[in-house]
Amino acid sequence: MAKLFKEFREFAVKGNVVDMAVGIIIGGAFTLIVQSLVKDVMNPIIGLLVGGVDFSNLFVVLSQGAVAGPYPTLAAAQVAGAVTLNVGLFINAVVSFTIVAFVVFMLVRTINRLKREEVESPKSPVEKPCPHCLMTVPIKATRCGHCTSELPVPTEAEQQSLNTASTPLQS
């Protein structure tokens, strides 16, 4: 039992699990914001554009409830026990999903762009091929460690670029 608990603890404190937990919490908060944006901002605007329709109360009665309709609101139909097809709530969910998907797309696109810029940064070479045996030797080597041939001496400009490339940046 102690071994199982130890394995679970190691799993739970790994960086990926903690990152995932933080992501889920932030995702939940973000979902609330998006739902409010859709319900309180976008739906009234869309409703005005299509003739004053309130999407949250857009429904089709499939079966009458204990009290016969018509029902002015979805809540009234549900209280009466009517079976409804909630088209407006589905439209709200689609709009919410579209907003969340677009935000996630923009986030992933930005992260991918940053990764591409990291990869594209050229790195100074640390090795070079020996012109005689074609084995790889350190860039600053003056003699090949494999065939012991003398290697061409870098020019003054090449030597300075090698020195600046190999020294770490000072903060």
N, C-alpha and C positions, 0 to 999 in steps of 0.2 A: 504494500500500500504506500509506503514511504517513497519507493522508487517511482510509482505512478505519479504521486504528488510532485516529486522533483522534476519529472519530465514535463508535467503540465506547467509548472512554474517557469521552466526554461522556455517553453513554447510561448507562454503568455507575455514574458518580458522581452521577447525578441523585438527588434525595431519594427519589423513589418506588421506585427500584430498591433503594436501601439499606434503606428501610423494609420492603420486601417480603422482603429477605434476612433481616433481623432477625426478621420475623414467621414466616418458615419455620423458623428455628432455634428460636425459642421454641415454635412449634407442635410441632416434633419432640420437644422436652423435655416439653411438656404431654401429648403422646400417650403417652409412656412412663409418666407419672404416672397417666393414665386407665387404661391397660392394667393397671397394677399394682392400681389400685383395683378394677377389674372382676375380675381374676384372683384377687387375694389377699384381698379384702374382700367384694365383693358375691356372687361365685359360691359361696363356702362358705355364706353365709347363705341364698341361694336354694336351694342344694343341700339344706340342712337342712330348709327349708320343704317341699320336694317329695319328701322321703324319702331323703336322703343321696346324691343323684345328683351325680357330679362331671362338670360340663359339658365340661371339656376332654377327657374320655374318652368322651363320648357320640357314638357313630358307628354307621353301618350298613355292614356288609360287602356290597359289590356283587359282588365276585369274589374267590374264595379265592386266597391266595398260594401260594408254593412249599411252605410248611408249612400244612397245613389248620388251620382255627380250631376252636374259638372262641378269640378273642384277648382277653386280659384288659385290655389298654390299646391306645390308638391307636398308640403307639410300637411295640408288639409287632406289630400288624397291618402297619404300614408296613415294619418290618424284614423281615417274612415276604413282602413284595411284594403284599399284598392291596390291592385297589381299594376305597376306603372313601368313604362320604358322611359328611363331618365336620359333623354337625349341631351338636355342642357348640361347636366353634370358630366356627361361624356365629352361634350365640346370643351368644357372647362379643363378636364383632364388632358385632352389633346393639346390645348393651348399651353398648359403648364409644362407638359412633356417637351413641347417644341422649344420653349424658352430654356428649360434646363439643358436639353440636348445642344442648343446653340452655345450656351455658356460653357459647357464641358468641351465642345469642339474648339472654341476660342482658347480655352485654357490649354488643351493638348497641343493645339497649333503653336501657341507661344512657347511651350516647353520644348517641342520638337525644333523650333527655330533656334532656340538657345543652345540645344544640343548640337545642331548642325554647325553653329558658329564656333563651338568648342572644338569640334572635330576638324574643322577647316583651318585652324590656326597651325601654320607650318612649324615643325620642330627642327632644330638644327641636328644634323647627323652626328652620331657618336661613333660610327664605324665607317670604314671604307674598304674596298677590295684591294688586295695586293696585286699590282700589275703583272707580277711574274707567275704566282701560283693561284691567283684568284681567290684565295682564302680571305676571310674577313678579319681585319685588324682594327684596333682602336684608331680613331681619327688623328690623334696626336703622335702616333707611333712613327719612329724614324727607321725602324728595321722590322721586317716581318718575323713574327714568332714561329711561323711554320717553315719557311724556306730560308730564313735569315738574310734575305735580300735587303739591300738598302732601299728605302722608299723615298720618293721625291720630297724634298723639303718644301713645306708650304711657303708661299710668298709672304711678305710682311703684312699685306692687307688680309690674306687668309688667316694668318696667325692671330691678328687682332680680333677678327670675327670669331675665331675659335675660342679665344680667351674670354670675350664678352658673353658668348653663348654658354660657356661652361660654368661661369660664376653665377651664383644665385642672386636674385634681385634683392637689394637692400630696402628695408622698410623705412 
